[in-house]
Amino acid sequence: MSIHGIRTRPELSARAQLTSILQAGARIYMHIADATLETGVPTAEAAVRAHLRGYGSWRGEEMRQAHAALGGDIDMQTLMQRWDSASTYVVKDELEADGVYSPGDVQFEVHYCPASLAWKEAGFHRWGHVYCDEVHQSIASSYHPDGVVVIPLNLMKGDSHCQFRWVLPPTAAKVDQPVTDLGRQLAELYPAADTDEETGMRLAQTRTSRLIAGRFLTWARAAEEHGVPESALVEGLRRWATQRGELLAKDLVGRSAASFLTNLDLAPLAVWRYGVAVENDDCTALIVHGTPMDDLFRHYDAGKYAAMFWDAFPILVKAFDPTLECRVTVTETATPALREVVLRRAS
C-alpha cells in the first residue's frame, strides 16, 4: 500500500479534481446555512447574508494585498486574471478564449460551475442565488471601492449559464495598496507566467483550501454577531463531513486509508505539509507540519473555531468507511493546528 500512488477515482482529469474541492466549499456554506435557518432564530436569514458579505469582503481584501505584492494594478482585469479560487481555473481556457478584458471592464460567461451543480442537486436554489449576488459584489467593492459586478444571467435562477460583467467607472480613483507581510505570503500561492500545469493546479487547490477555512471563520463570526447558537455550526460541519465521506465512498472502487487520503477533496497529499510516520496495511499516520486551513486560522487568531473545524474530520472518515477509525491531534495552543492524523482499520 502506498499513499503516494496515483489517484484512484474514475475521473482522472485536473478539472474533476478541482471540481471536488470547489464543491466542498459550496457545501460547507450550504450545510451551515441550512442548520442556521432551521434554528428558527429571528436573525437567521440576516446571519446568512452577513456571512456572505463578510466572506466576500475578506476575499477582496486578501486578493488586493496579494495582487499588490505581485506588482499588479488594483483593477477589474487584475482581479479576474488573478482570481483566488480554483473556479476560474477549471474554465480558464473558455475564459481566456471568449472573455473580454480591460482594466475597467471585464465580461465573460460561465457554463460550468461546480458550486451550482452541488446546490441544484440539493434543491438549494434560493440561497445559492443569494450567494452569487452577495459574495461577488462584496468581493468587487472590497477589492476596489468603486468596483461593481452585474450578473444578468445566473445558473441558480435557471439560466443556461452565468454572465458576468465587472466594471470600474471612468471616475474610479487609483487604489494605492501598500505591500504587506500577508500580501507577500499570499502572493506565493499564485502561479507565475511560466508555471507548469501541475504546479498551477496545486496552487489553485491550496488557495481554495484556504477559502474553505475562510468560509467557516466568516460563518462563525456572523453566527456569533447575530445570536445564532454555536450548535448550528457544529451541526452544519457534521452534515458537511458526512456527505463528503459518503460521496467519496461512492466514487471509489476500494476503501482504504490510502485511497481516502489520495482522493480526499482537500487534497492533503498535494497541499498539506506533512511526513509519514506509519504506513502499513493496518495503520497510516501523517505528521502534519501545516495546512492552508491552519495558516488562515493562525493569522486570524481563530481559536476555538479552528478546533471545531478539525473535530469534524473523524466524522468524514467514518462516513467514508465505518471500519476505519480516525484519531486527530491538534496543538495545545491559543489557535489549535492539526498535527497528526491516524487512520486505523478497526479490529
Secondary structure by P-SEA (a helix, b strand, c coil): cccccccccccccaaaaaaaaaaaaaaaaaaaaaaaaaccccaaaaaaaaaaaaaaaaaaaaaaaaaaaacccccaaaaaaaccccccccaaaaaaacccccccbbbbcccccaaaaaaaaacccaaaaaaaaaaaaaaaaaacccbbbbbcccccccccbbbbbbbbccccccccccccaaaaaaaaacccccccaaaaaaaaaaaaaaaaaaaaaaaaaaaaaacccaaaaaaaaaaaaaaaaaaaaaacccccaaaaaaccccccccccccccccccccbbbbbccccaaaaaaaaaccaaaaaaaacaaaaaaaaacccbbbbbbbccccbbbbcbbbbbccc
